Amino acid sequence: MNNLTGIVLSAGAGTRMKSKLPKVLHKVLGRTMVDHVIDVLDELDASKKVVVYGHGKDMVHSSLESRNVRFALQAEQKGTGHAVMVAKEHIGDDDNVLILYGDTPLIRSSSIKEFCDEHERQGNDLSILTTIMENPFGYGRIIREEDGRVTGIVEQKDGSQEQLLIKEINSGIYLVNGRLLKDSLELIENNNNQGEYYLTDIVKILSGQGKKVGCHILEDPNEVFGVNTRKHLSIASQMLQERVCDALMENGVTILNPNNVYIEKNVLIGNDTIVCPGVFITGDTEIGSECYIGVNSRIEDSKIMDHVEVNNSTVLESKIDSYTKVGPYAYLRPKSNVGKNTKIGDFVEIKNSNIGDGTKISHLAYVGDGDVGKDVNIGCGVVFVNYDGSSKSRTVVGDNSFIGCNVNLVAPVEVQENAYVAAGSTITKTVPKDSLGIARERQTNIQGWVTRRKND
């Protein structure tokens, strides 16, 4: 749709959340509620995105300043009509103005596109997104004439008993011509029980002027689910998680227990990958095909190639190449790059390091700030000693080298290709290629020492 201006009403305090954080900044599946709504406007290629903010304005502004949005301040919350009034300077006469809400994070861009398309097909001056609810308590009801023509909306607190039996509800989402919206806002009054300016009044105003008002009935009422409490927040997260899992499973991913995983909506997973219970996958993570993500693994902002096994381990801001096995109980910290067909075993920690193809770090080792070559063996208890108390230095281990158990590699240091380091050594100097490095005292046995100690 051309000249689409999105206005996202996000000024409310959300007192029922009982939080210092503005309501719209609470997160659903890893993203703030208002971010989910702005995502919809991005997917619709809206030419302008306006966020009406008020409560916690500094926090809202800081959270959204990278989102290419405009801001309109509603210093006093005097109703939804007043909220749109404060955004008037951003509304052009020829704009198609789409009004959304920052606390409805489940709305789909595909549904809004259908809404916009029907608005254009019908030639409406104002379109209302409605839906049918079996329990419509709390929502405004759509008032129609016998011929089906929409004449108004009545709020729950202002409705008669007969009106409150209506099941078609107002989602609060509107699409309206910019000039007509601005003109009708001038006519809204606050003579209601709350003393507020209701945006719903524009329906009665425009209908009374003979303008064409239409509705688009949304098939899934969950899309306009409004979040007002912590319980609502958890319900919205569960519904969005179900969507994410359904989409992944439709694309060939096996999720053994969709009710016991946490997978954010930006995550990409290839077909024939298996995701076990208790898994957390967050951020901009990409996982390839035919992988195995084992029980209780956590993967964040990482890229995992095909045929990788991550078992009960944590992977943060890292990359793992194909046919590699990680875990159990491994910890890959940010900027770790692990090659193909490698093994990162139990209780291994890697940080800011490059691990070459075919290398084995089987257990109980720390590799920090290291560059490890191909086909290296790093034994149990090896520590890359990368920090001297004030700065960090790198360790380099060449291809085909062997680092024995309980070795300390004190950076900056290099073990060159095809070298060996004897178990128990503390290496502070270069080990040349094809050499054996030993840095430990010769063993001394003192005969009778134990007997004398007992007798003392």
TILUMMAR-987955 format. One record per residue (C-alpha): y, x, z; residue in three letters. Coordinates in nm, 3 decimals, padded with zeros to 5 digits. Each point is the difference from the previous one (the first is absolute). Layout:
% residues N
ATOM / py / px / pz / residu
ATOM / Y / X / Z / Ala
...
END
This chain:
% residues 456
ATOM / py / px / pz / residu
ATOM / 00.000 / 00.000 / 00.000 / Met
ATOM / 00.343 / 00.133 / -00.097 / Asn
ATOM / 00.282 / 00.056 / 00.251 / Asn
ATOM / -00.234 / -00.048 / 00.296 / Leu
ATOM / 00.174 / 00.058 / 00.332 / Thr
ATOM / -00.222 / 00.001 / 00.307 / Gly
ATOM / 00.148 / -00.085 / 00.340 / Ile
ATOM / -00.223 / 00.082 / 00.296 / Val
ATOM / 00.105 / -00.171 / 00.323 / Leu
ATOM / -00.074 / 00.248 / 00.280 / Ser
ATOM / 00.267 / -00.045 / 00.267 / Ala
ATOM / -00.193 / -00.181 / 00.274 / Gly
ATOM / -00.068 / 00.149 / 00.340 / Ala
ATOM / -00.361 / -00.117 / 00.023 / Gly
ATOM / 00.020 / -00.056 / 00.374 / Thr
ATOM / -00.359 / -00.126 / 00.018 / Arg
ATOM / -00.120 / 00.345 / -00.106 / Met
ATOM / 00.133 / 00.129 / 00.334 / Lys
ATOM / 00.093 / 00.330 / -00.158 / Ser
ATOM / 00.294 / 00.239 / -00.030 / Lys
ATOM / -00.092 / 00.031 / -00.367 / Leu
ATOM / 00.151 / -00.255 / -00.244 / Pro
ATOM / -00.266 / -00.248 / -00.102 / Lys
ATOM / -00.003 / 00.093 / -00.369 / Val
ATOM / -00.074 / 00.365 / 00.086 / Leu
ATOM / -00.330 / -00.081 / 00.166 / His
ATOM / -00.284 / 00.119 / -00.219 / Lys
ATOM / -00.274 / -00.188 / -00.179 / Val
ATOM / -00.273 / 00.233 / -00.123 / Leu
ATOM / 00.216 / 00.309 / 00.034 / Gly
ATOM / 00.321 / -00.126 / -00.164 / Arg
ATOM / 00.290 / -00.190 / 00.148 / Thr
ATOM / 00.008 / -00.369 / -00.080 / Met
ATOM / 00.328 / 00.032 / -00.187 / Val
ATOM / -00.143 / 00.288 / -00.206 / Asp
ATOM / -00.280 / -00.229 / -00.119 / His
ATOM / 00.259 / -00.252 / -00.118 / Val
ATOM / 00.214 / 00.265 / -00.174 / Ile
ATOM / -00.318 / 00.119 / -00.173 / Asp
ATOM / -00.023 / -00.346 / -00.157 / Val
ATOM / 00.354 / 00.030 / -00.137 / Leu
ATOM / -00.081 / 00.345 / -00.137 / Asp
ATOM / -00.307 / -00.139 / -00.177 / Glu
ATOM / 00.217 / -00.274 / -00.150 / Leu
ATOM / 00.257 / 00.258 / -00.120 / Asp
ATOM / 00.283 / -00.172 / 00.184 / Ala
ATOM / 00.334 / 00.137 / -00.116 / Ser
ATOM / 00.151 / -00.035 / 00.349 / Lys
ATOM / -00.167 / -00.005 / 00.341 / Lys
ATOM / 00.215 / -00.112 / 00.291 / Val
ATOM / -00.114 / 00.018 / 00.363 / Val
ATOM / 00.189 / -00.221 / 00.244 / Val
ATOM / -00.022 / 00.176 / 00.334 / Tyr
ATOM / 00.144 / -00.049 / 00.347 / Gly
ATOM / -00.213 / 00.059 / 00.307 / His
ATOM / -00.078 / 00.371 / 00.031 / Gly
ATOM / 00.207 / 00.065 / -00.311 / Lys
ATOM / -00.001 / 00.378 / 00.041 / Asp
ATOM / -00.379 / 00.012 / 00.019 / Met
ATOM / -00.040 / -00.233 / -00.297 / Val
ATOM / 00.249 / 00.200 / -00.206 / His
ATOM / -00.169 / 00.329 / 00.086 / Ser
ATOM / -00.343 / -00.139 / -00.085 / Ser
ATOM / 00.108 / -00.132 / -00.342 / Leu
ATOM / 00.264 / 00.248 / -00.115 / Glu
ATOM / -00.246 / 00.162 / -00.242 / Ser
ATOM / -00.103 / -00.333 / -00.157 / Arg
ATOM / 00.296 / -00.043 / -00.240 / Asn
ATOM / 00.120 / -00.319 / 00.167 / Val
ATOM / 00.341 / -00.140 / 00.076 / Arg
ATOM / 00.090 / -00.118 / 00.349 / Phe
ATOM / 00.189 / -00.304 / 00.122 / Ala
ATOM / 00.080 / -00.026 / 00.372 / Leu
ATOM / -00.049 / -00.328 / 00.184 / Gln
ATOM / 00.167 / 00.093 / 00.327 / Ala
ATOM / -00.062 / -00.344 / 00.150 / Glu
ATOM / -00.318 / -00.191 / -00.080 / Gln
ATOM / 00.123 / -00.348 / -00.094 / Lys
ATOM / -00.295 / -00.114 / -00.208 / Gly
ATOM / -00.156 / 00.072 / -00.337 / Thr
ATOM / 00.291 / -00.148 / -00.194 / Gly
ATOM / 00.240 / 00.230 / 00.180 / His
ATOM / -00.232 / 00.295 / -00.071 / Ala
ATOM / 00.030 / -00.060 / -00.374 / Val
ATOM / 00.376 / -00.052 / 00.031 / Met
ATOM / 00.048 / 00.357 / 00.123 / Val
ATOM / -00.172 / 00.127 / -00.317 / Ala
ATOM / 00.229 / -00.192 / -00.240 / Lys
ATOM / 00.180 / 00.313 / -00.121 / Glu
ATOM / -00.329 / 00.122 / -00.151 / His
ATOM / -00.069 / -00.322 / -00.193 / Ile
ATOM / 00.119 / -00.030 / -00.359 / Gly
ATOM / 00.062 / -00.336 / -00.166 / Asp
ATOM / -00.274 / 00.061 / -00.257 / Asp
ATOM / -00.251 / 00.143 / 00.248 / Asp
ATOM / -00.334 / -00.161 / 00.066 / Asn
ATOM / -00.001 / 00.025 / 00.379 / Val
ATOM / -00.337 / 00.022 / 00.174 / Leu
ATOM / 00.018 / -00.051 / 00.375 / Ile
ATOM / -00.283 / 00.153 / 00.204 / Leu
ATOM / -00.064 / 00.076 / 00.369 / Tyr
ATOM / -00.065 / 00.333 / 00.166 / Gly
ATOM / -00.261 / -00.147 / 00.234 / Asp
ATOM / -00.235 / -00.140 / -00.269 / Thr
ATOM / -00.189 / 00.316 / -00.102 / Pro
ATOM / -00.292 / -00.178 / -00.170 / Leu
ATOM / 00.188 / -00.139 / -00.300 / Ile
ATOM / -00.142 / 00.130 / -00.330 / Arg
ATOM / 00.209 / 00.112 / -00.294 / Ser
ATOM / -00.240 / -00.188 / -00.231 / Ser
ATOM / 00.079 / -00.326 / 00.181 / Ser
ATOM / 00.374 / 00.061 / -00.020 / Ile
ATOM / -00.031 / 00.078 / -00.371 / Lys
ATOM / -00.174 / -00.333 / -00.056 / Glu
ATOM / 00.278 / -00.166 / 00.199 / Phe
ATOM / 00.268 / 00.166 / -00.215 / Cys
ATOM / -00.182 / -00.085 / -00.324 / Asp
ATOM / -00.027 / -00.369 / 00.097 / Glu
ATOM / 00.370 / -00.005 / 00.094 / His
ATOM / 00.085 / 00.116 / -00.350 / Glu
ATOM / -00.248 / -00.232 / -00.173 / Arg
ATOM / 00.137 / -00.305 / 00.182 / Gln
ATOM / 00.361 / 00.104 / -00.048 / Gly
ATOM / 00.069 / -00.047 / 00.370 / Asn
ATOM / 00.332 / 00.070 / 00.164 / Asp
ATOM / -00.181 / 00.044 / 00.333 / Leu
ATOM / -00.371 / 00.054 / 00.064 / Ser
ATOM / -00.173 / -00.017 / 00.337 / Ile
ATOM / -00.328 / 00.172 / 00.077 / Leu
ATOM / -00.208 / -00.249 / 00.197 / Thr
ATOM / -00.357 / -00.021 / 00.123 / Thr
ATOM / -00.232 / -00.252 / 00.164 / Ile
ATOM / -00.090 / 00.056 / 00.365 / Met
ATOM / -00.244 / -00.206 / 00.202 / Glu
ATOM / 00.194 / 00.094 / 00.313 / Asn
ATOM / 00.363 / 00.024 / -00.112 / Pro
ATOM / 00.151 / 00.022 / 00.349 / Phe
ATOM / 00.312 / 00.215 / 00.008 / Gly
ATOM / 00.070 / -00.012 / -00.373 / Tyr
ATOM / 00.263 / -00.198 / -00.188 / Gly
ATOM / -00.144 / -00.298 / -00.193 / Arg
ATOM / 00.067 / -00.073 / -00.367 / Ile
ATOM / 00.166 / -00.339 / -00.049 / Ile
ATOM / -00.072 / -00.168 / -00.334 / Arg
ATOM / 00.088 / -00.330 / -00.164 / Glu
ATOM / -00.279 / -00.230 / -00.121 / Glu
ATOM / 00.022 / 00.159 / -00.346 / Asp
ATOM / -00.068 / 00.342 / 00.157 / Gly
ATOM / 00.355 / 00.128 / -00.036 / Arg
ATOM / 00.101 / 00.234 / 00.283 / Val
ATOM / 00.305 / -00.121 / 00.191 / Thr
ATOM / 00.001 / 00.214 / 00.311 / Gly
ATOM / -00.172 / 00.191 / 00.277 / Ile
ATOM / -00.011 / -00.097 / 00.364 / Val
ATOM / -00.065 / 00.251 / 00.278 / Glu
ATOM / -00.265 / -00.057 / 00.267 / Gln
ATOM / 00.256 / -00.043 / 00.277 / Lys
ATOM / 00.206 / -00.250 / -00.203 / Asp
ATOM / -00.277 / -00.205 / -00.164 / Gly
ATOM / -00.098 / -00.359 / 00.072 / Ser
ATOM / -00.356 / -00.087 / 00.096 / Gln
ATOM / -00.070 / -00.119 / -00.353 / Glu
ATOM / 00.147 / 00.313 / -00.159 / Gln
ATOM / -00.204 / 00.227 / 00.228 / Leu
ATOM / -00.321 / -00.149 / -00.142 / Leu
ATOM / 00.078 / 00.164 / -00.336 / Ile
ATOM / -00.232 / 00.293 / -00.075 / Lys
ATOM / 00.196 / 00.159 / -00.284 / Glu
ATOM / 00.213 / 00.263 / 00.166 / Ile
ATOM / 00.293 / 00.215 / -00.098 / Asn
ATOM / -00.092 / 00.368 / -00.013 / Ser
ATOM / 00.370 / 00.090 / 00.020 / Gly
ATOM / -00.024 / 00.184 / -00.332 / Ile
ATOM / 00.248 / -00.117 / -00.262 / Tyr
ATOM / 00.104 / 00.092 / -00.353 / Leu
ATOM / 00.347 / -00.117 / -00.097 / Val
ATOM / 00.285 / 00.072 / -00.239 / Asn
ATOM / 00.257 / 00.231 / 00.160 / Gly
ATOM / 00.307 / -00.212 / -00.070 / Arg
ATOM / -00.164 / -00.319 / 00.123 / Leu
ATOM / -00.121 / 00.176 / 00.312 / Leu
ATOM / 00.347 / 00.127 / 00.089 / Lys
ATOM / 00.159 / -00.338 / -00.067 / Asp
ATOM / -00.256 / -00.187 / 00.210 / Ser
ATOM / 00.032 / 00.246 / 00.288 / Leu
ATOM / 00.365 / -00.105 / 00.030 / Glu
ATOM / -00.115 / -00.357 / 00.065 / Leu
ATOM / -00.258 / 00.067 / 00.273 / Ile
ATOM / 00.093 / -00.136 / 00.344 / Glu
ATOM / -00.143 / 00.075 / 00.343 / Asn
ATOM / -00.015 / -00.351 / 00.141 / Asn
ATOM / -00.362 / 00.026 / 00.118 / Asn
ATOM / -00.178 / 00.044 / 00.332 / Asn
ATOM / 00.031 / 00.378 / -00.012 / Gln
ATOM / 00.355 / 00.028 / -00.132 / Gly
ATOM / -00.132 / 00.222 / -00.281 / Glu
ATOM / 00.057 / 00.016 / -00.373 / Tyr
ATOM / -00.331 / -00.089 / -00.161 / Tyr
ATOM / -00.075 / 00.144 / -00.341 / Leu
ATOM / -00.220 / -00.305 / -00.056 / Thr
ATOM / 00.316 / -00.209 / -00.039 / Asp
ATOM / 00.058 / 00.145 / -00.348 / Ile
ATOM / -00.294 / -00.213 / -00.119 / Val
ATOM / 00.174 / -00.323 / 00.101 / Lys
ATOM / 00.334 / 00.125 / -00.132 / Ile
ATOM / -00.126 / 00.103 / -00.344 / Leu
ATOM / -00.226 / -00.303 / -00.032 / Ser
ATOM / 00.296 / -00.225 / 00.085 / Gly
ATOM / 00.202 / 00.169 / -00.273 / Gln
ATOM / -00.266 / -00.090 / -00.254 / Gly
ATOM / -00.126 / 00.357 / -00.035 / Lys
ATOM / -00.363 / 00.049 / -00.085 / Lys
ATOM / -00.202 / 00.089 / 00.311 / Val
ATOM / -00.368 / 00.081 / -00.033 / Gly
ATOM / -00.291 / 00.127 / 00.206 / Cys
ATOM / -00.283 / 00.240 / -00.058 / His
ATOM / -00.295 / -00.065 / 00.230 / Ile
ATOM / -00.158 / 00.322 / 00.124 / Leu
ATOM / -00.378 / -00.014 / 00.003 / Glu
ATOM / -00.054 / 00.230 / 00.301 / Asp
ATOM / 00.215 / -00.100 / 00.298 / Pro
ATOM / -00.082 / 00.326 / 00.174 / Asn
ATOM / 00.241 / 00.177 / -00.233 / Glu
ATOM / 00.297 / -00.157 / 00.176 / Val
ATOM / -00.136 / 00.063 / 00.349 / Phe
ATOM / 00.299 / 00.091 / 00.216 / Gly
ATOM / -00.039 / 00.259 / 00.274 / Val
ATOM / 00.174 / -00.085 / 00.326 / Asn
ATOM / -00.230 / 00.139 / 00.271 / Thr
ATOM / -00.235 / 00.292 / 00.058 / Arg
ATOM / -00.291 / -00.236 / -00.059 / Lys
ATOM / 00.150 / -00.099 / -00.335 / His
ATOM / 00.033 / 00.371 / -00.080 / Leu
ATOM / -00.371 / 00.056 / 00.061 / Ser
ATOM / -00.091 / -00.308 / -00.205 / Ile
ATOM / 00.212 / 00.120 / -00.292 / Ala
ATOM / -00.160 / 00.343 / 00.020 / Ser
ATOM / -00.348 / -00.152 / -00.007 / Gln
ATOM / 00.084 / -00.217 / -00.300 / Met
ATOM / 00.150 / 00.290 / -00.192 / Leu
ATOM / -00.297 / 00.221 / 00.093 / Gln
ATOM / -00.236 / -00.263 / -00.138 / Glu
ATOM / 00.192 / 00.005 / -00.328 / Arg
ATOM / -00.016 / 00.378 / -00.022 / Val
ATOM / -00.374 / 00.009 / 00.070 / Cys
ATOM / -00.071 / -00.281 / -00.245 / Asp
ATOM / 00.185 / 00.184 / -00.276 / Ala
ATOM / -00.184 / 00.326 / 00.072 / Leu
ATOM / -00.340 / -00.170 / 00.007 / Met
ATOM / 00.076 / -00.179 / -00.326 / Glu
ATOM / 00.063 / 00.344 / -00.151 / Asn
ATOM / -00.337 / 00.135 / 00.110 / Gly
ATOM / 00.060 / 00.141 / 00.348 / Val
ATOM / -00.260 / -00.070 / 00.269 / Thr
ATOM / 00.159 / -00.085 / 00.336 / Ile
ATOM / -00.284 / -00.045 / 00.246 / Leu
ATOM / 00.202 / -00.207 / 00.247 / Asn
ATOM / 00.337 / -00.117 / -00.134 / Pro
ATOM / 00.087 / -00.141 / 00.342 / Asn
ATOM / -00.019 / 00.345 / 00.158 / Asn
ATOM / 00.208 / 00.227 / -00.223 / Val
ATOM / 00.371 / 00.073 / -00.038 / Tyr
ATOM / 00.100 / 00.073 / -00.360 / Ile
ATOM / 00.364 / -00.019 / -00.105 / Glu
ATOM / 00.098 / -00.167 / -00.325 / Lys
ATOM / 00.113 / 00.315 / -00.186 / Asn
ATOM / -00.341 / 00.165 / 00.043 / Val
ATOM / -00.203 / 00.058 / -00.318 / Leu
ATOM / -00.380 / 00.027 / 00.019 / Ile
ATOM / -00.241 / 00.057 / -00.290 / Gly
ATOM / -00.309 / -00.201 / -00.080 / Asn
ATOM / -00.332 / 00.060 / 00.176 / Asp
ATOM / 00.174 / 00.152 / 00.300 / Thr
ATOM / -00.136 / -00.120 / 00.335 / Ile
ATOM / 00.236 / -00.067 / 00.290 / Val
ATOM / -00.163 / -00.030 / 00.343 / Cys
ATOM / 00.120 / -00.193 / 00.306 / Pro
ATOM / 00.281 / 00.138 / 00.214 / Gly
ATOM / 00.170 / 00.178 / -00.290 / Val
ATOM / 00.381 / 00.037 / -00.018 / Phe
ATOM / 00.144 / 00.083 / -00.344 / Ile
ATOM / 00.378 / 00.004 / -00.017 / Thr
ATOM / 00.303 / 00.100 / -00.204 / Gly
ATOM / -00.019 / 00.116 / -00.360 / Asp
ATOM / -00.367 / 00.097 / 00.018 / Thr
ATOM / -00.219 / 00.026 / -00.309 / Glu
ATOM / -00.378 / 00.014 / 00.030 / Ile
ATOM / -00.224 / 00.056 / -00.300 / Gly
ATOM / -00.327 / -00.154 / -00.111 / Ser
ATOM / -00.338 / 00.028 / 00.172 / Glu
ATOM / 00.144 / 00.128 / 00.325 / Cys
ATOM / -00.127 / -00.074 / 00.349 / Tyr
ATOM / 00.259 / -00.065 / 00.271 / Ile
ATOM / -00.197 / 00.001 / 00.322 / Gly
ATOM / 00.041 / -00.187 / 00.325 / Val
ATOM / 00.331 / 00.047 / 00.188 / Asn
ATOM / 00.158 / 00.228 / -00.261 / Ser
ATOM / 00.377 / 00.011 / -00.037 / Arg
ATOM / 00.162 / 00.096 / -00.330 / Ile
ATOM / 00.377 / 00.006 / -00.044 / Glu
ATOM / 00.213 / 00.088 / -00.306 / Asp
ATOM / -00.283 / 00.203 / -00.151 / Ser
ATOM / -00.178 / 00.042 / -00.332 / Lys
ATOM / -00.377 / 00.005 / -00.004 / Ile
ATOM / -00.185 / 00.059 / -00.324 / Met
ATOM / -00.337 / -00.139 / -00.113 / Asp
ATOM / -00.331 / 00.041 / 00.189 / His
ATOM / 00.161 / 00.107 / 00.328 / Val
ATOM / -00.146 / -00.080 / 00.341 / Glu
ATOM / 00.234 / -00.037 / 00.298 / Val
ATOM / -00.197 / -00.075 / 00.313 / Asn
ATOM / 00.171 / -00.094 / 00.327 / Asn
ATOM / 00.291 / 00.233 / -00.072 / Ser
ATOM / 00.379 / 00.006 / -00.036 / Thr
ATOM / 00.176 / 00.099 / -00.322 / Val
ATOM / 00.381 / 00.011 / -00.004 / Leu
ATOM / 00.219 / 00.080 / -00.303 / Glu
ATOM / -00.271 / 00.209 / -00.159 / Ser
ATOM / -00.210 / 00.028 / -00.315 / Lys
ATOM / -00.380 / 00.020 / -00.023 / Ile
ATOM / -00.166 / 00.080 / -00.331 / Asp
ATOM / -00.328 / -00.139 / -00.136 / Ser
ATOM / -00.345 / 00.027 / 00.160 / Tyr
ATOM / 00.137 / 00.126 / 00.331 / Thr
ATOM / -00.131 / -00.110 / 00.339 / Lys
ATOM / 00.230 / -00.031 / 00.300 / Val
ATOM / -00.109 / -00.060 / 00.357 / Gly
ATOM / -00.109 / -00.139 / 00.225 / Pro
ATOM / 00.296 / 00.053 / 00.235 / Tyr
ATOM / 00.202 / 00.220 / -00.237 / Ala
ATOM / 00.379 / -00.001 / 00.005 / Tyr
ATOM / 00.196 / 00.076 / -00.316 / Leu
ATOM / 00.366 / 00.028 / 00.087 / Arg
ATOM / 00.286 / -00.018 / -00.254 / Pro
ATOM / 00.008 / 00.229 / -00.304 / Lys
ATOM / -00.371 / 00.073 / -00.001 / Ser
ATOM / -00.152 / 00.040 / -00.345 / Asn
ATOM / -00.379 / 00.011 / -00.008 / Val
ATOM / -00.187 / 00.097 / -00.317 / Gly
ATOM / -00.309 / -00.135 / -00.172 / Lys
ATOM / -00.346 / 00.000 / 00.151 / Asn
ATOM / 00.117 / 00.137 / 00.333 / Thr
ATOM / -00.115 / -00.082 / 00.350 / Lys
ATOM / 00.241 / -00.065 / 00.286 / Ile
ATOM / -00.230 / -00.064 / 00.294 / Gly
ATOM / 00.015 / -00.136 / 00.351 / Asp
ATOM / 00.297 / 00.089 / 00.221 / Phe
ATOM / 00.171 / 00.200 / -00.274 / Val
ATOM / 00.379 / -00.015 / -00.011 / Glu
ATOM / 00.195 / 00.099 / -00.310 / Ile
ATOM / 00.379 / 00.013 / -00.027 / Lys
ATOM / 00.227 / 00.103 / -00.288 / Asn
ATOM / -00.282 / 00.187 / -00.169 / Ser
ATOM / -00.173 / 00.034 / -00.337 / Asn
ATOM / -00.378 / 00.003 / -00.001 / Ile
ATOM / -00.177 / 00.113 / -00.318 / Gly
ATOM / -00.294 / -00.158 / -00.181 / Asp
ATOM / -00.343 / 00.039 / 00.156 / Gly
ATOM / 00.130 / 00.129 / 00.334 / Thr
ATOM / -00.178 / -00.100 / 00.323 / Lys
ATOM / 00.176 / -00.045 / 00.334 / Ile
ATOM / -00.286 / -00.166 / 00.179 / Ser
ATOM / 00.112 / -00.041 / 00.360 / His
ATOM / 00.239 / 00.077 / 00.284 / Leu
ATOM / 00.265 / 00.194 / -00.190 / Ala
ATOM / 00.377 / -00.004 / -00.038 / Tyr
ATOM / 00.153 / 00.089 / -00.334 / Val
ATOM / 00.379 / -00.010 / 00.016 / Gly
ATOM / 00.241 / 00.139 / -00.260 / Asp
ATOM / -00.285 / 00.151 / -00.195 / Gly
ATOM / -00.094 / 00.064 / -00.363 / Asp
ATOM / -00.378 / 00.006 / -00.020 / Val
ATOM / -00.171 / 00.084 / -00.328 / Gly
ATOM / -00.313 / -00.129 / -00.170 / Lys
ATOM / -00.351 / 00.015 / 00.144 / Asp
ATOM / 00.115 / 00.128 / 00.339 / Val
ATOM / -00.200 / -00.055 / 00.318 / Asn
ATOM / 00.202 / -00.046 / 00.318 / Ile
ATOM / -00.220 / 00.004 / 00.308 / Gly
ATOM / 00.002 / -00.195 / 00.322 / Cys
ATOM / 00.292 / 00.069 / 00.233 / Gly
ATOM / 00.223 / 00.173 / -00.255 / Val
ATOM / 00.373 / -00.024 / 00.071 / Val
ATOM / 00.284 / 00.075 / -00.239 / Phe
ATOM / 00.254 / 00.130 / 00.251 / Val
ATOM / 00.312 / -00.105 / -00.187 / Asn
ATOM / 00.269 / -00.025 / 00.271 / Tyr
ATOM / 00.156 / 00.287 / 00.197 / Asp
ATOM / 00.216 / -00.218 / 00.220 / Gly
ATOM / 00.303 / -00.008 / -00.228 / Ser
ATOM / -00.121 / -00.012 / -00.361 / Ser
ATOM / -00.308 / -00.079 / -00.206 / Lys
ATOM / -00.168 / 00.230 / -00.249 / Ser
ATOM / -00.272 / -00.044 / -00.260 / Arg
ATOM / -00.355 / 00.127 / -00.021 / Thr
ATOM / -00.169 / 00.073 / -00.333 / Val
ATOM / -00.378 / 00.004 / -00.042 / Val
ATOM / -00.129 / 00.106 / -00.342 / Gly
ATOM / -00.282 / -00.148 / -00.208 / Asp
ATOM / -00.361 / 00.045 / 00.110 / Asn
ATOM / 00.092 / 00.131 / 00.344 / Ser
ATOM / -00.192 / -00.066 / 00.322 / Phe
ATOM / 00.175 / -00.050 / 00.333 / Ile
ATOM / -00.245 / 00.021 / 00.292 / Gly
ATOM / 00.001 / -00.214 / 00.311 / Cys
ATOM / 00.275 / 00.023 / 00.264 / Asn
ATOM / 00.235 / 00.205 / -00.217 / Val
ATOM / 00.378 / 00.003 / 00.052 / Asn
ATOM / 00.201 / 00.069 / -00.315 / Leu
ATOM / 00.345 / 00.094 / 00.128 / Val
ATOM / 00.262 / -00.080 / -00.265 / Ala
ATOM / 00.148 / 00.141 / -00.208 / Pro
ATOM / -00.331 / 00.147 / -00.109 / Val
ATOM / -00.225 / 00.012 / -00.306 / Glu
ATOM / -00.375 / 00.009 / -00.041 / Val
ATOM / -00.052 / 00.102 / -00.360 / Gln
ATOM / -00.264 / -00.136 / -00.235 / Glu
ATOM / -00.368 / 00.056 / 00.065 / Asn
ATOM / 00.070 / 00.138 / 00.350 / Ala
ATOM / -00.181 / -00.069 / 00.326 / Tyr
ATOM / 00.141 / -00.032 / 00.350 / Val
ATOM / -00.243 / 00.055 / 00.285 / Ala
ATOM / -00.043 / -00.269 / 00.264 / Ala
ATOM / 00.225 / 00.030 / 00.304 / Gly
ATOM / 00.266 / 00.209 / -00.176 / Ser
ATOM / 00.376 / -00.029 / 00.036 / Thr
ATOM / 00.142 / 00.105 / -00.334 / Ile
ATOM / 00.361 / 00.120 / -00.016 / Thr
ATOM / -00.014 / 00.220 / -00.312 / Lys
ATOM / -00.110 / -00.047 / -00.358 / Thr
ATOM / -00.375 / -00.003 / -00.062 / Val
ATOM / -00.043 / 00.155 / -00.349 / Pro
ATOM / -00.227 / -00.159 / -00.257 / Lys
ATOM / -00.372 / 00.076 / 00.022 / Asp
ATOM / 00.053 / 00.121 / 00.360 / Ser
ATOM / -00.122 / -00.103 / 00.345 / Leu
ATOM / 00.272 / -00.044 / 00.259 / Gly
ATOM / -00.097 / 00.050 / 00.364 / Ile
ATOM / 00.252 / -00.019 / 00.282 / Ala
ATOM / -00.182 / -00.012 / 00.334 / Arg
ATOM / -00.102 / 00.248 / 00.274 / Glu
ATOM / -00.344 / 00.154 / 00.003 / Arg
ATOM / -00.237 / -00.181 / 00.236 / Gln
ATOM / -00.063 / 00.171 / 00.333 / Thr
ATOM / -00.288 / -00.097 / 00.235 / Asn
ATOM / 00.037 / 00.094 / 00.369 / Ile
ATOM / -00.343 / 00.018 / 00.159 / Gln
ATOM / -00.042 / -00.165 / 00.343 / Gly
ATOM / 00.351 / -00.152 / 00.002 / Trp
ATOM / -00.121 / -00.354 / 00.086 / Val
ATOM / -00.215 / 00.117 / 00.293 / Thr
ATOM / 00.282 / 00.207 / 00.149 / Arg
ATOM / 00.244 / -00.293 / -00.036 / Arg
ATOM / -00.236 / -00.231 / 00.190 / Lys
ATOM / -00.042 / 00.251 / 00.282 / Asn
ATOM / 00.375 / 00.060 / 00.046 / Asp
END
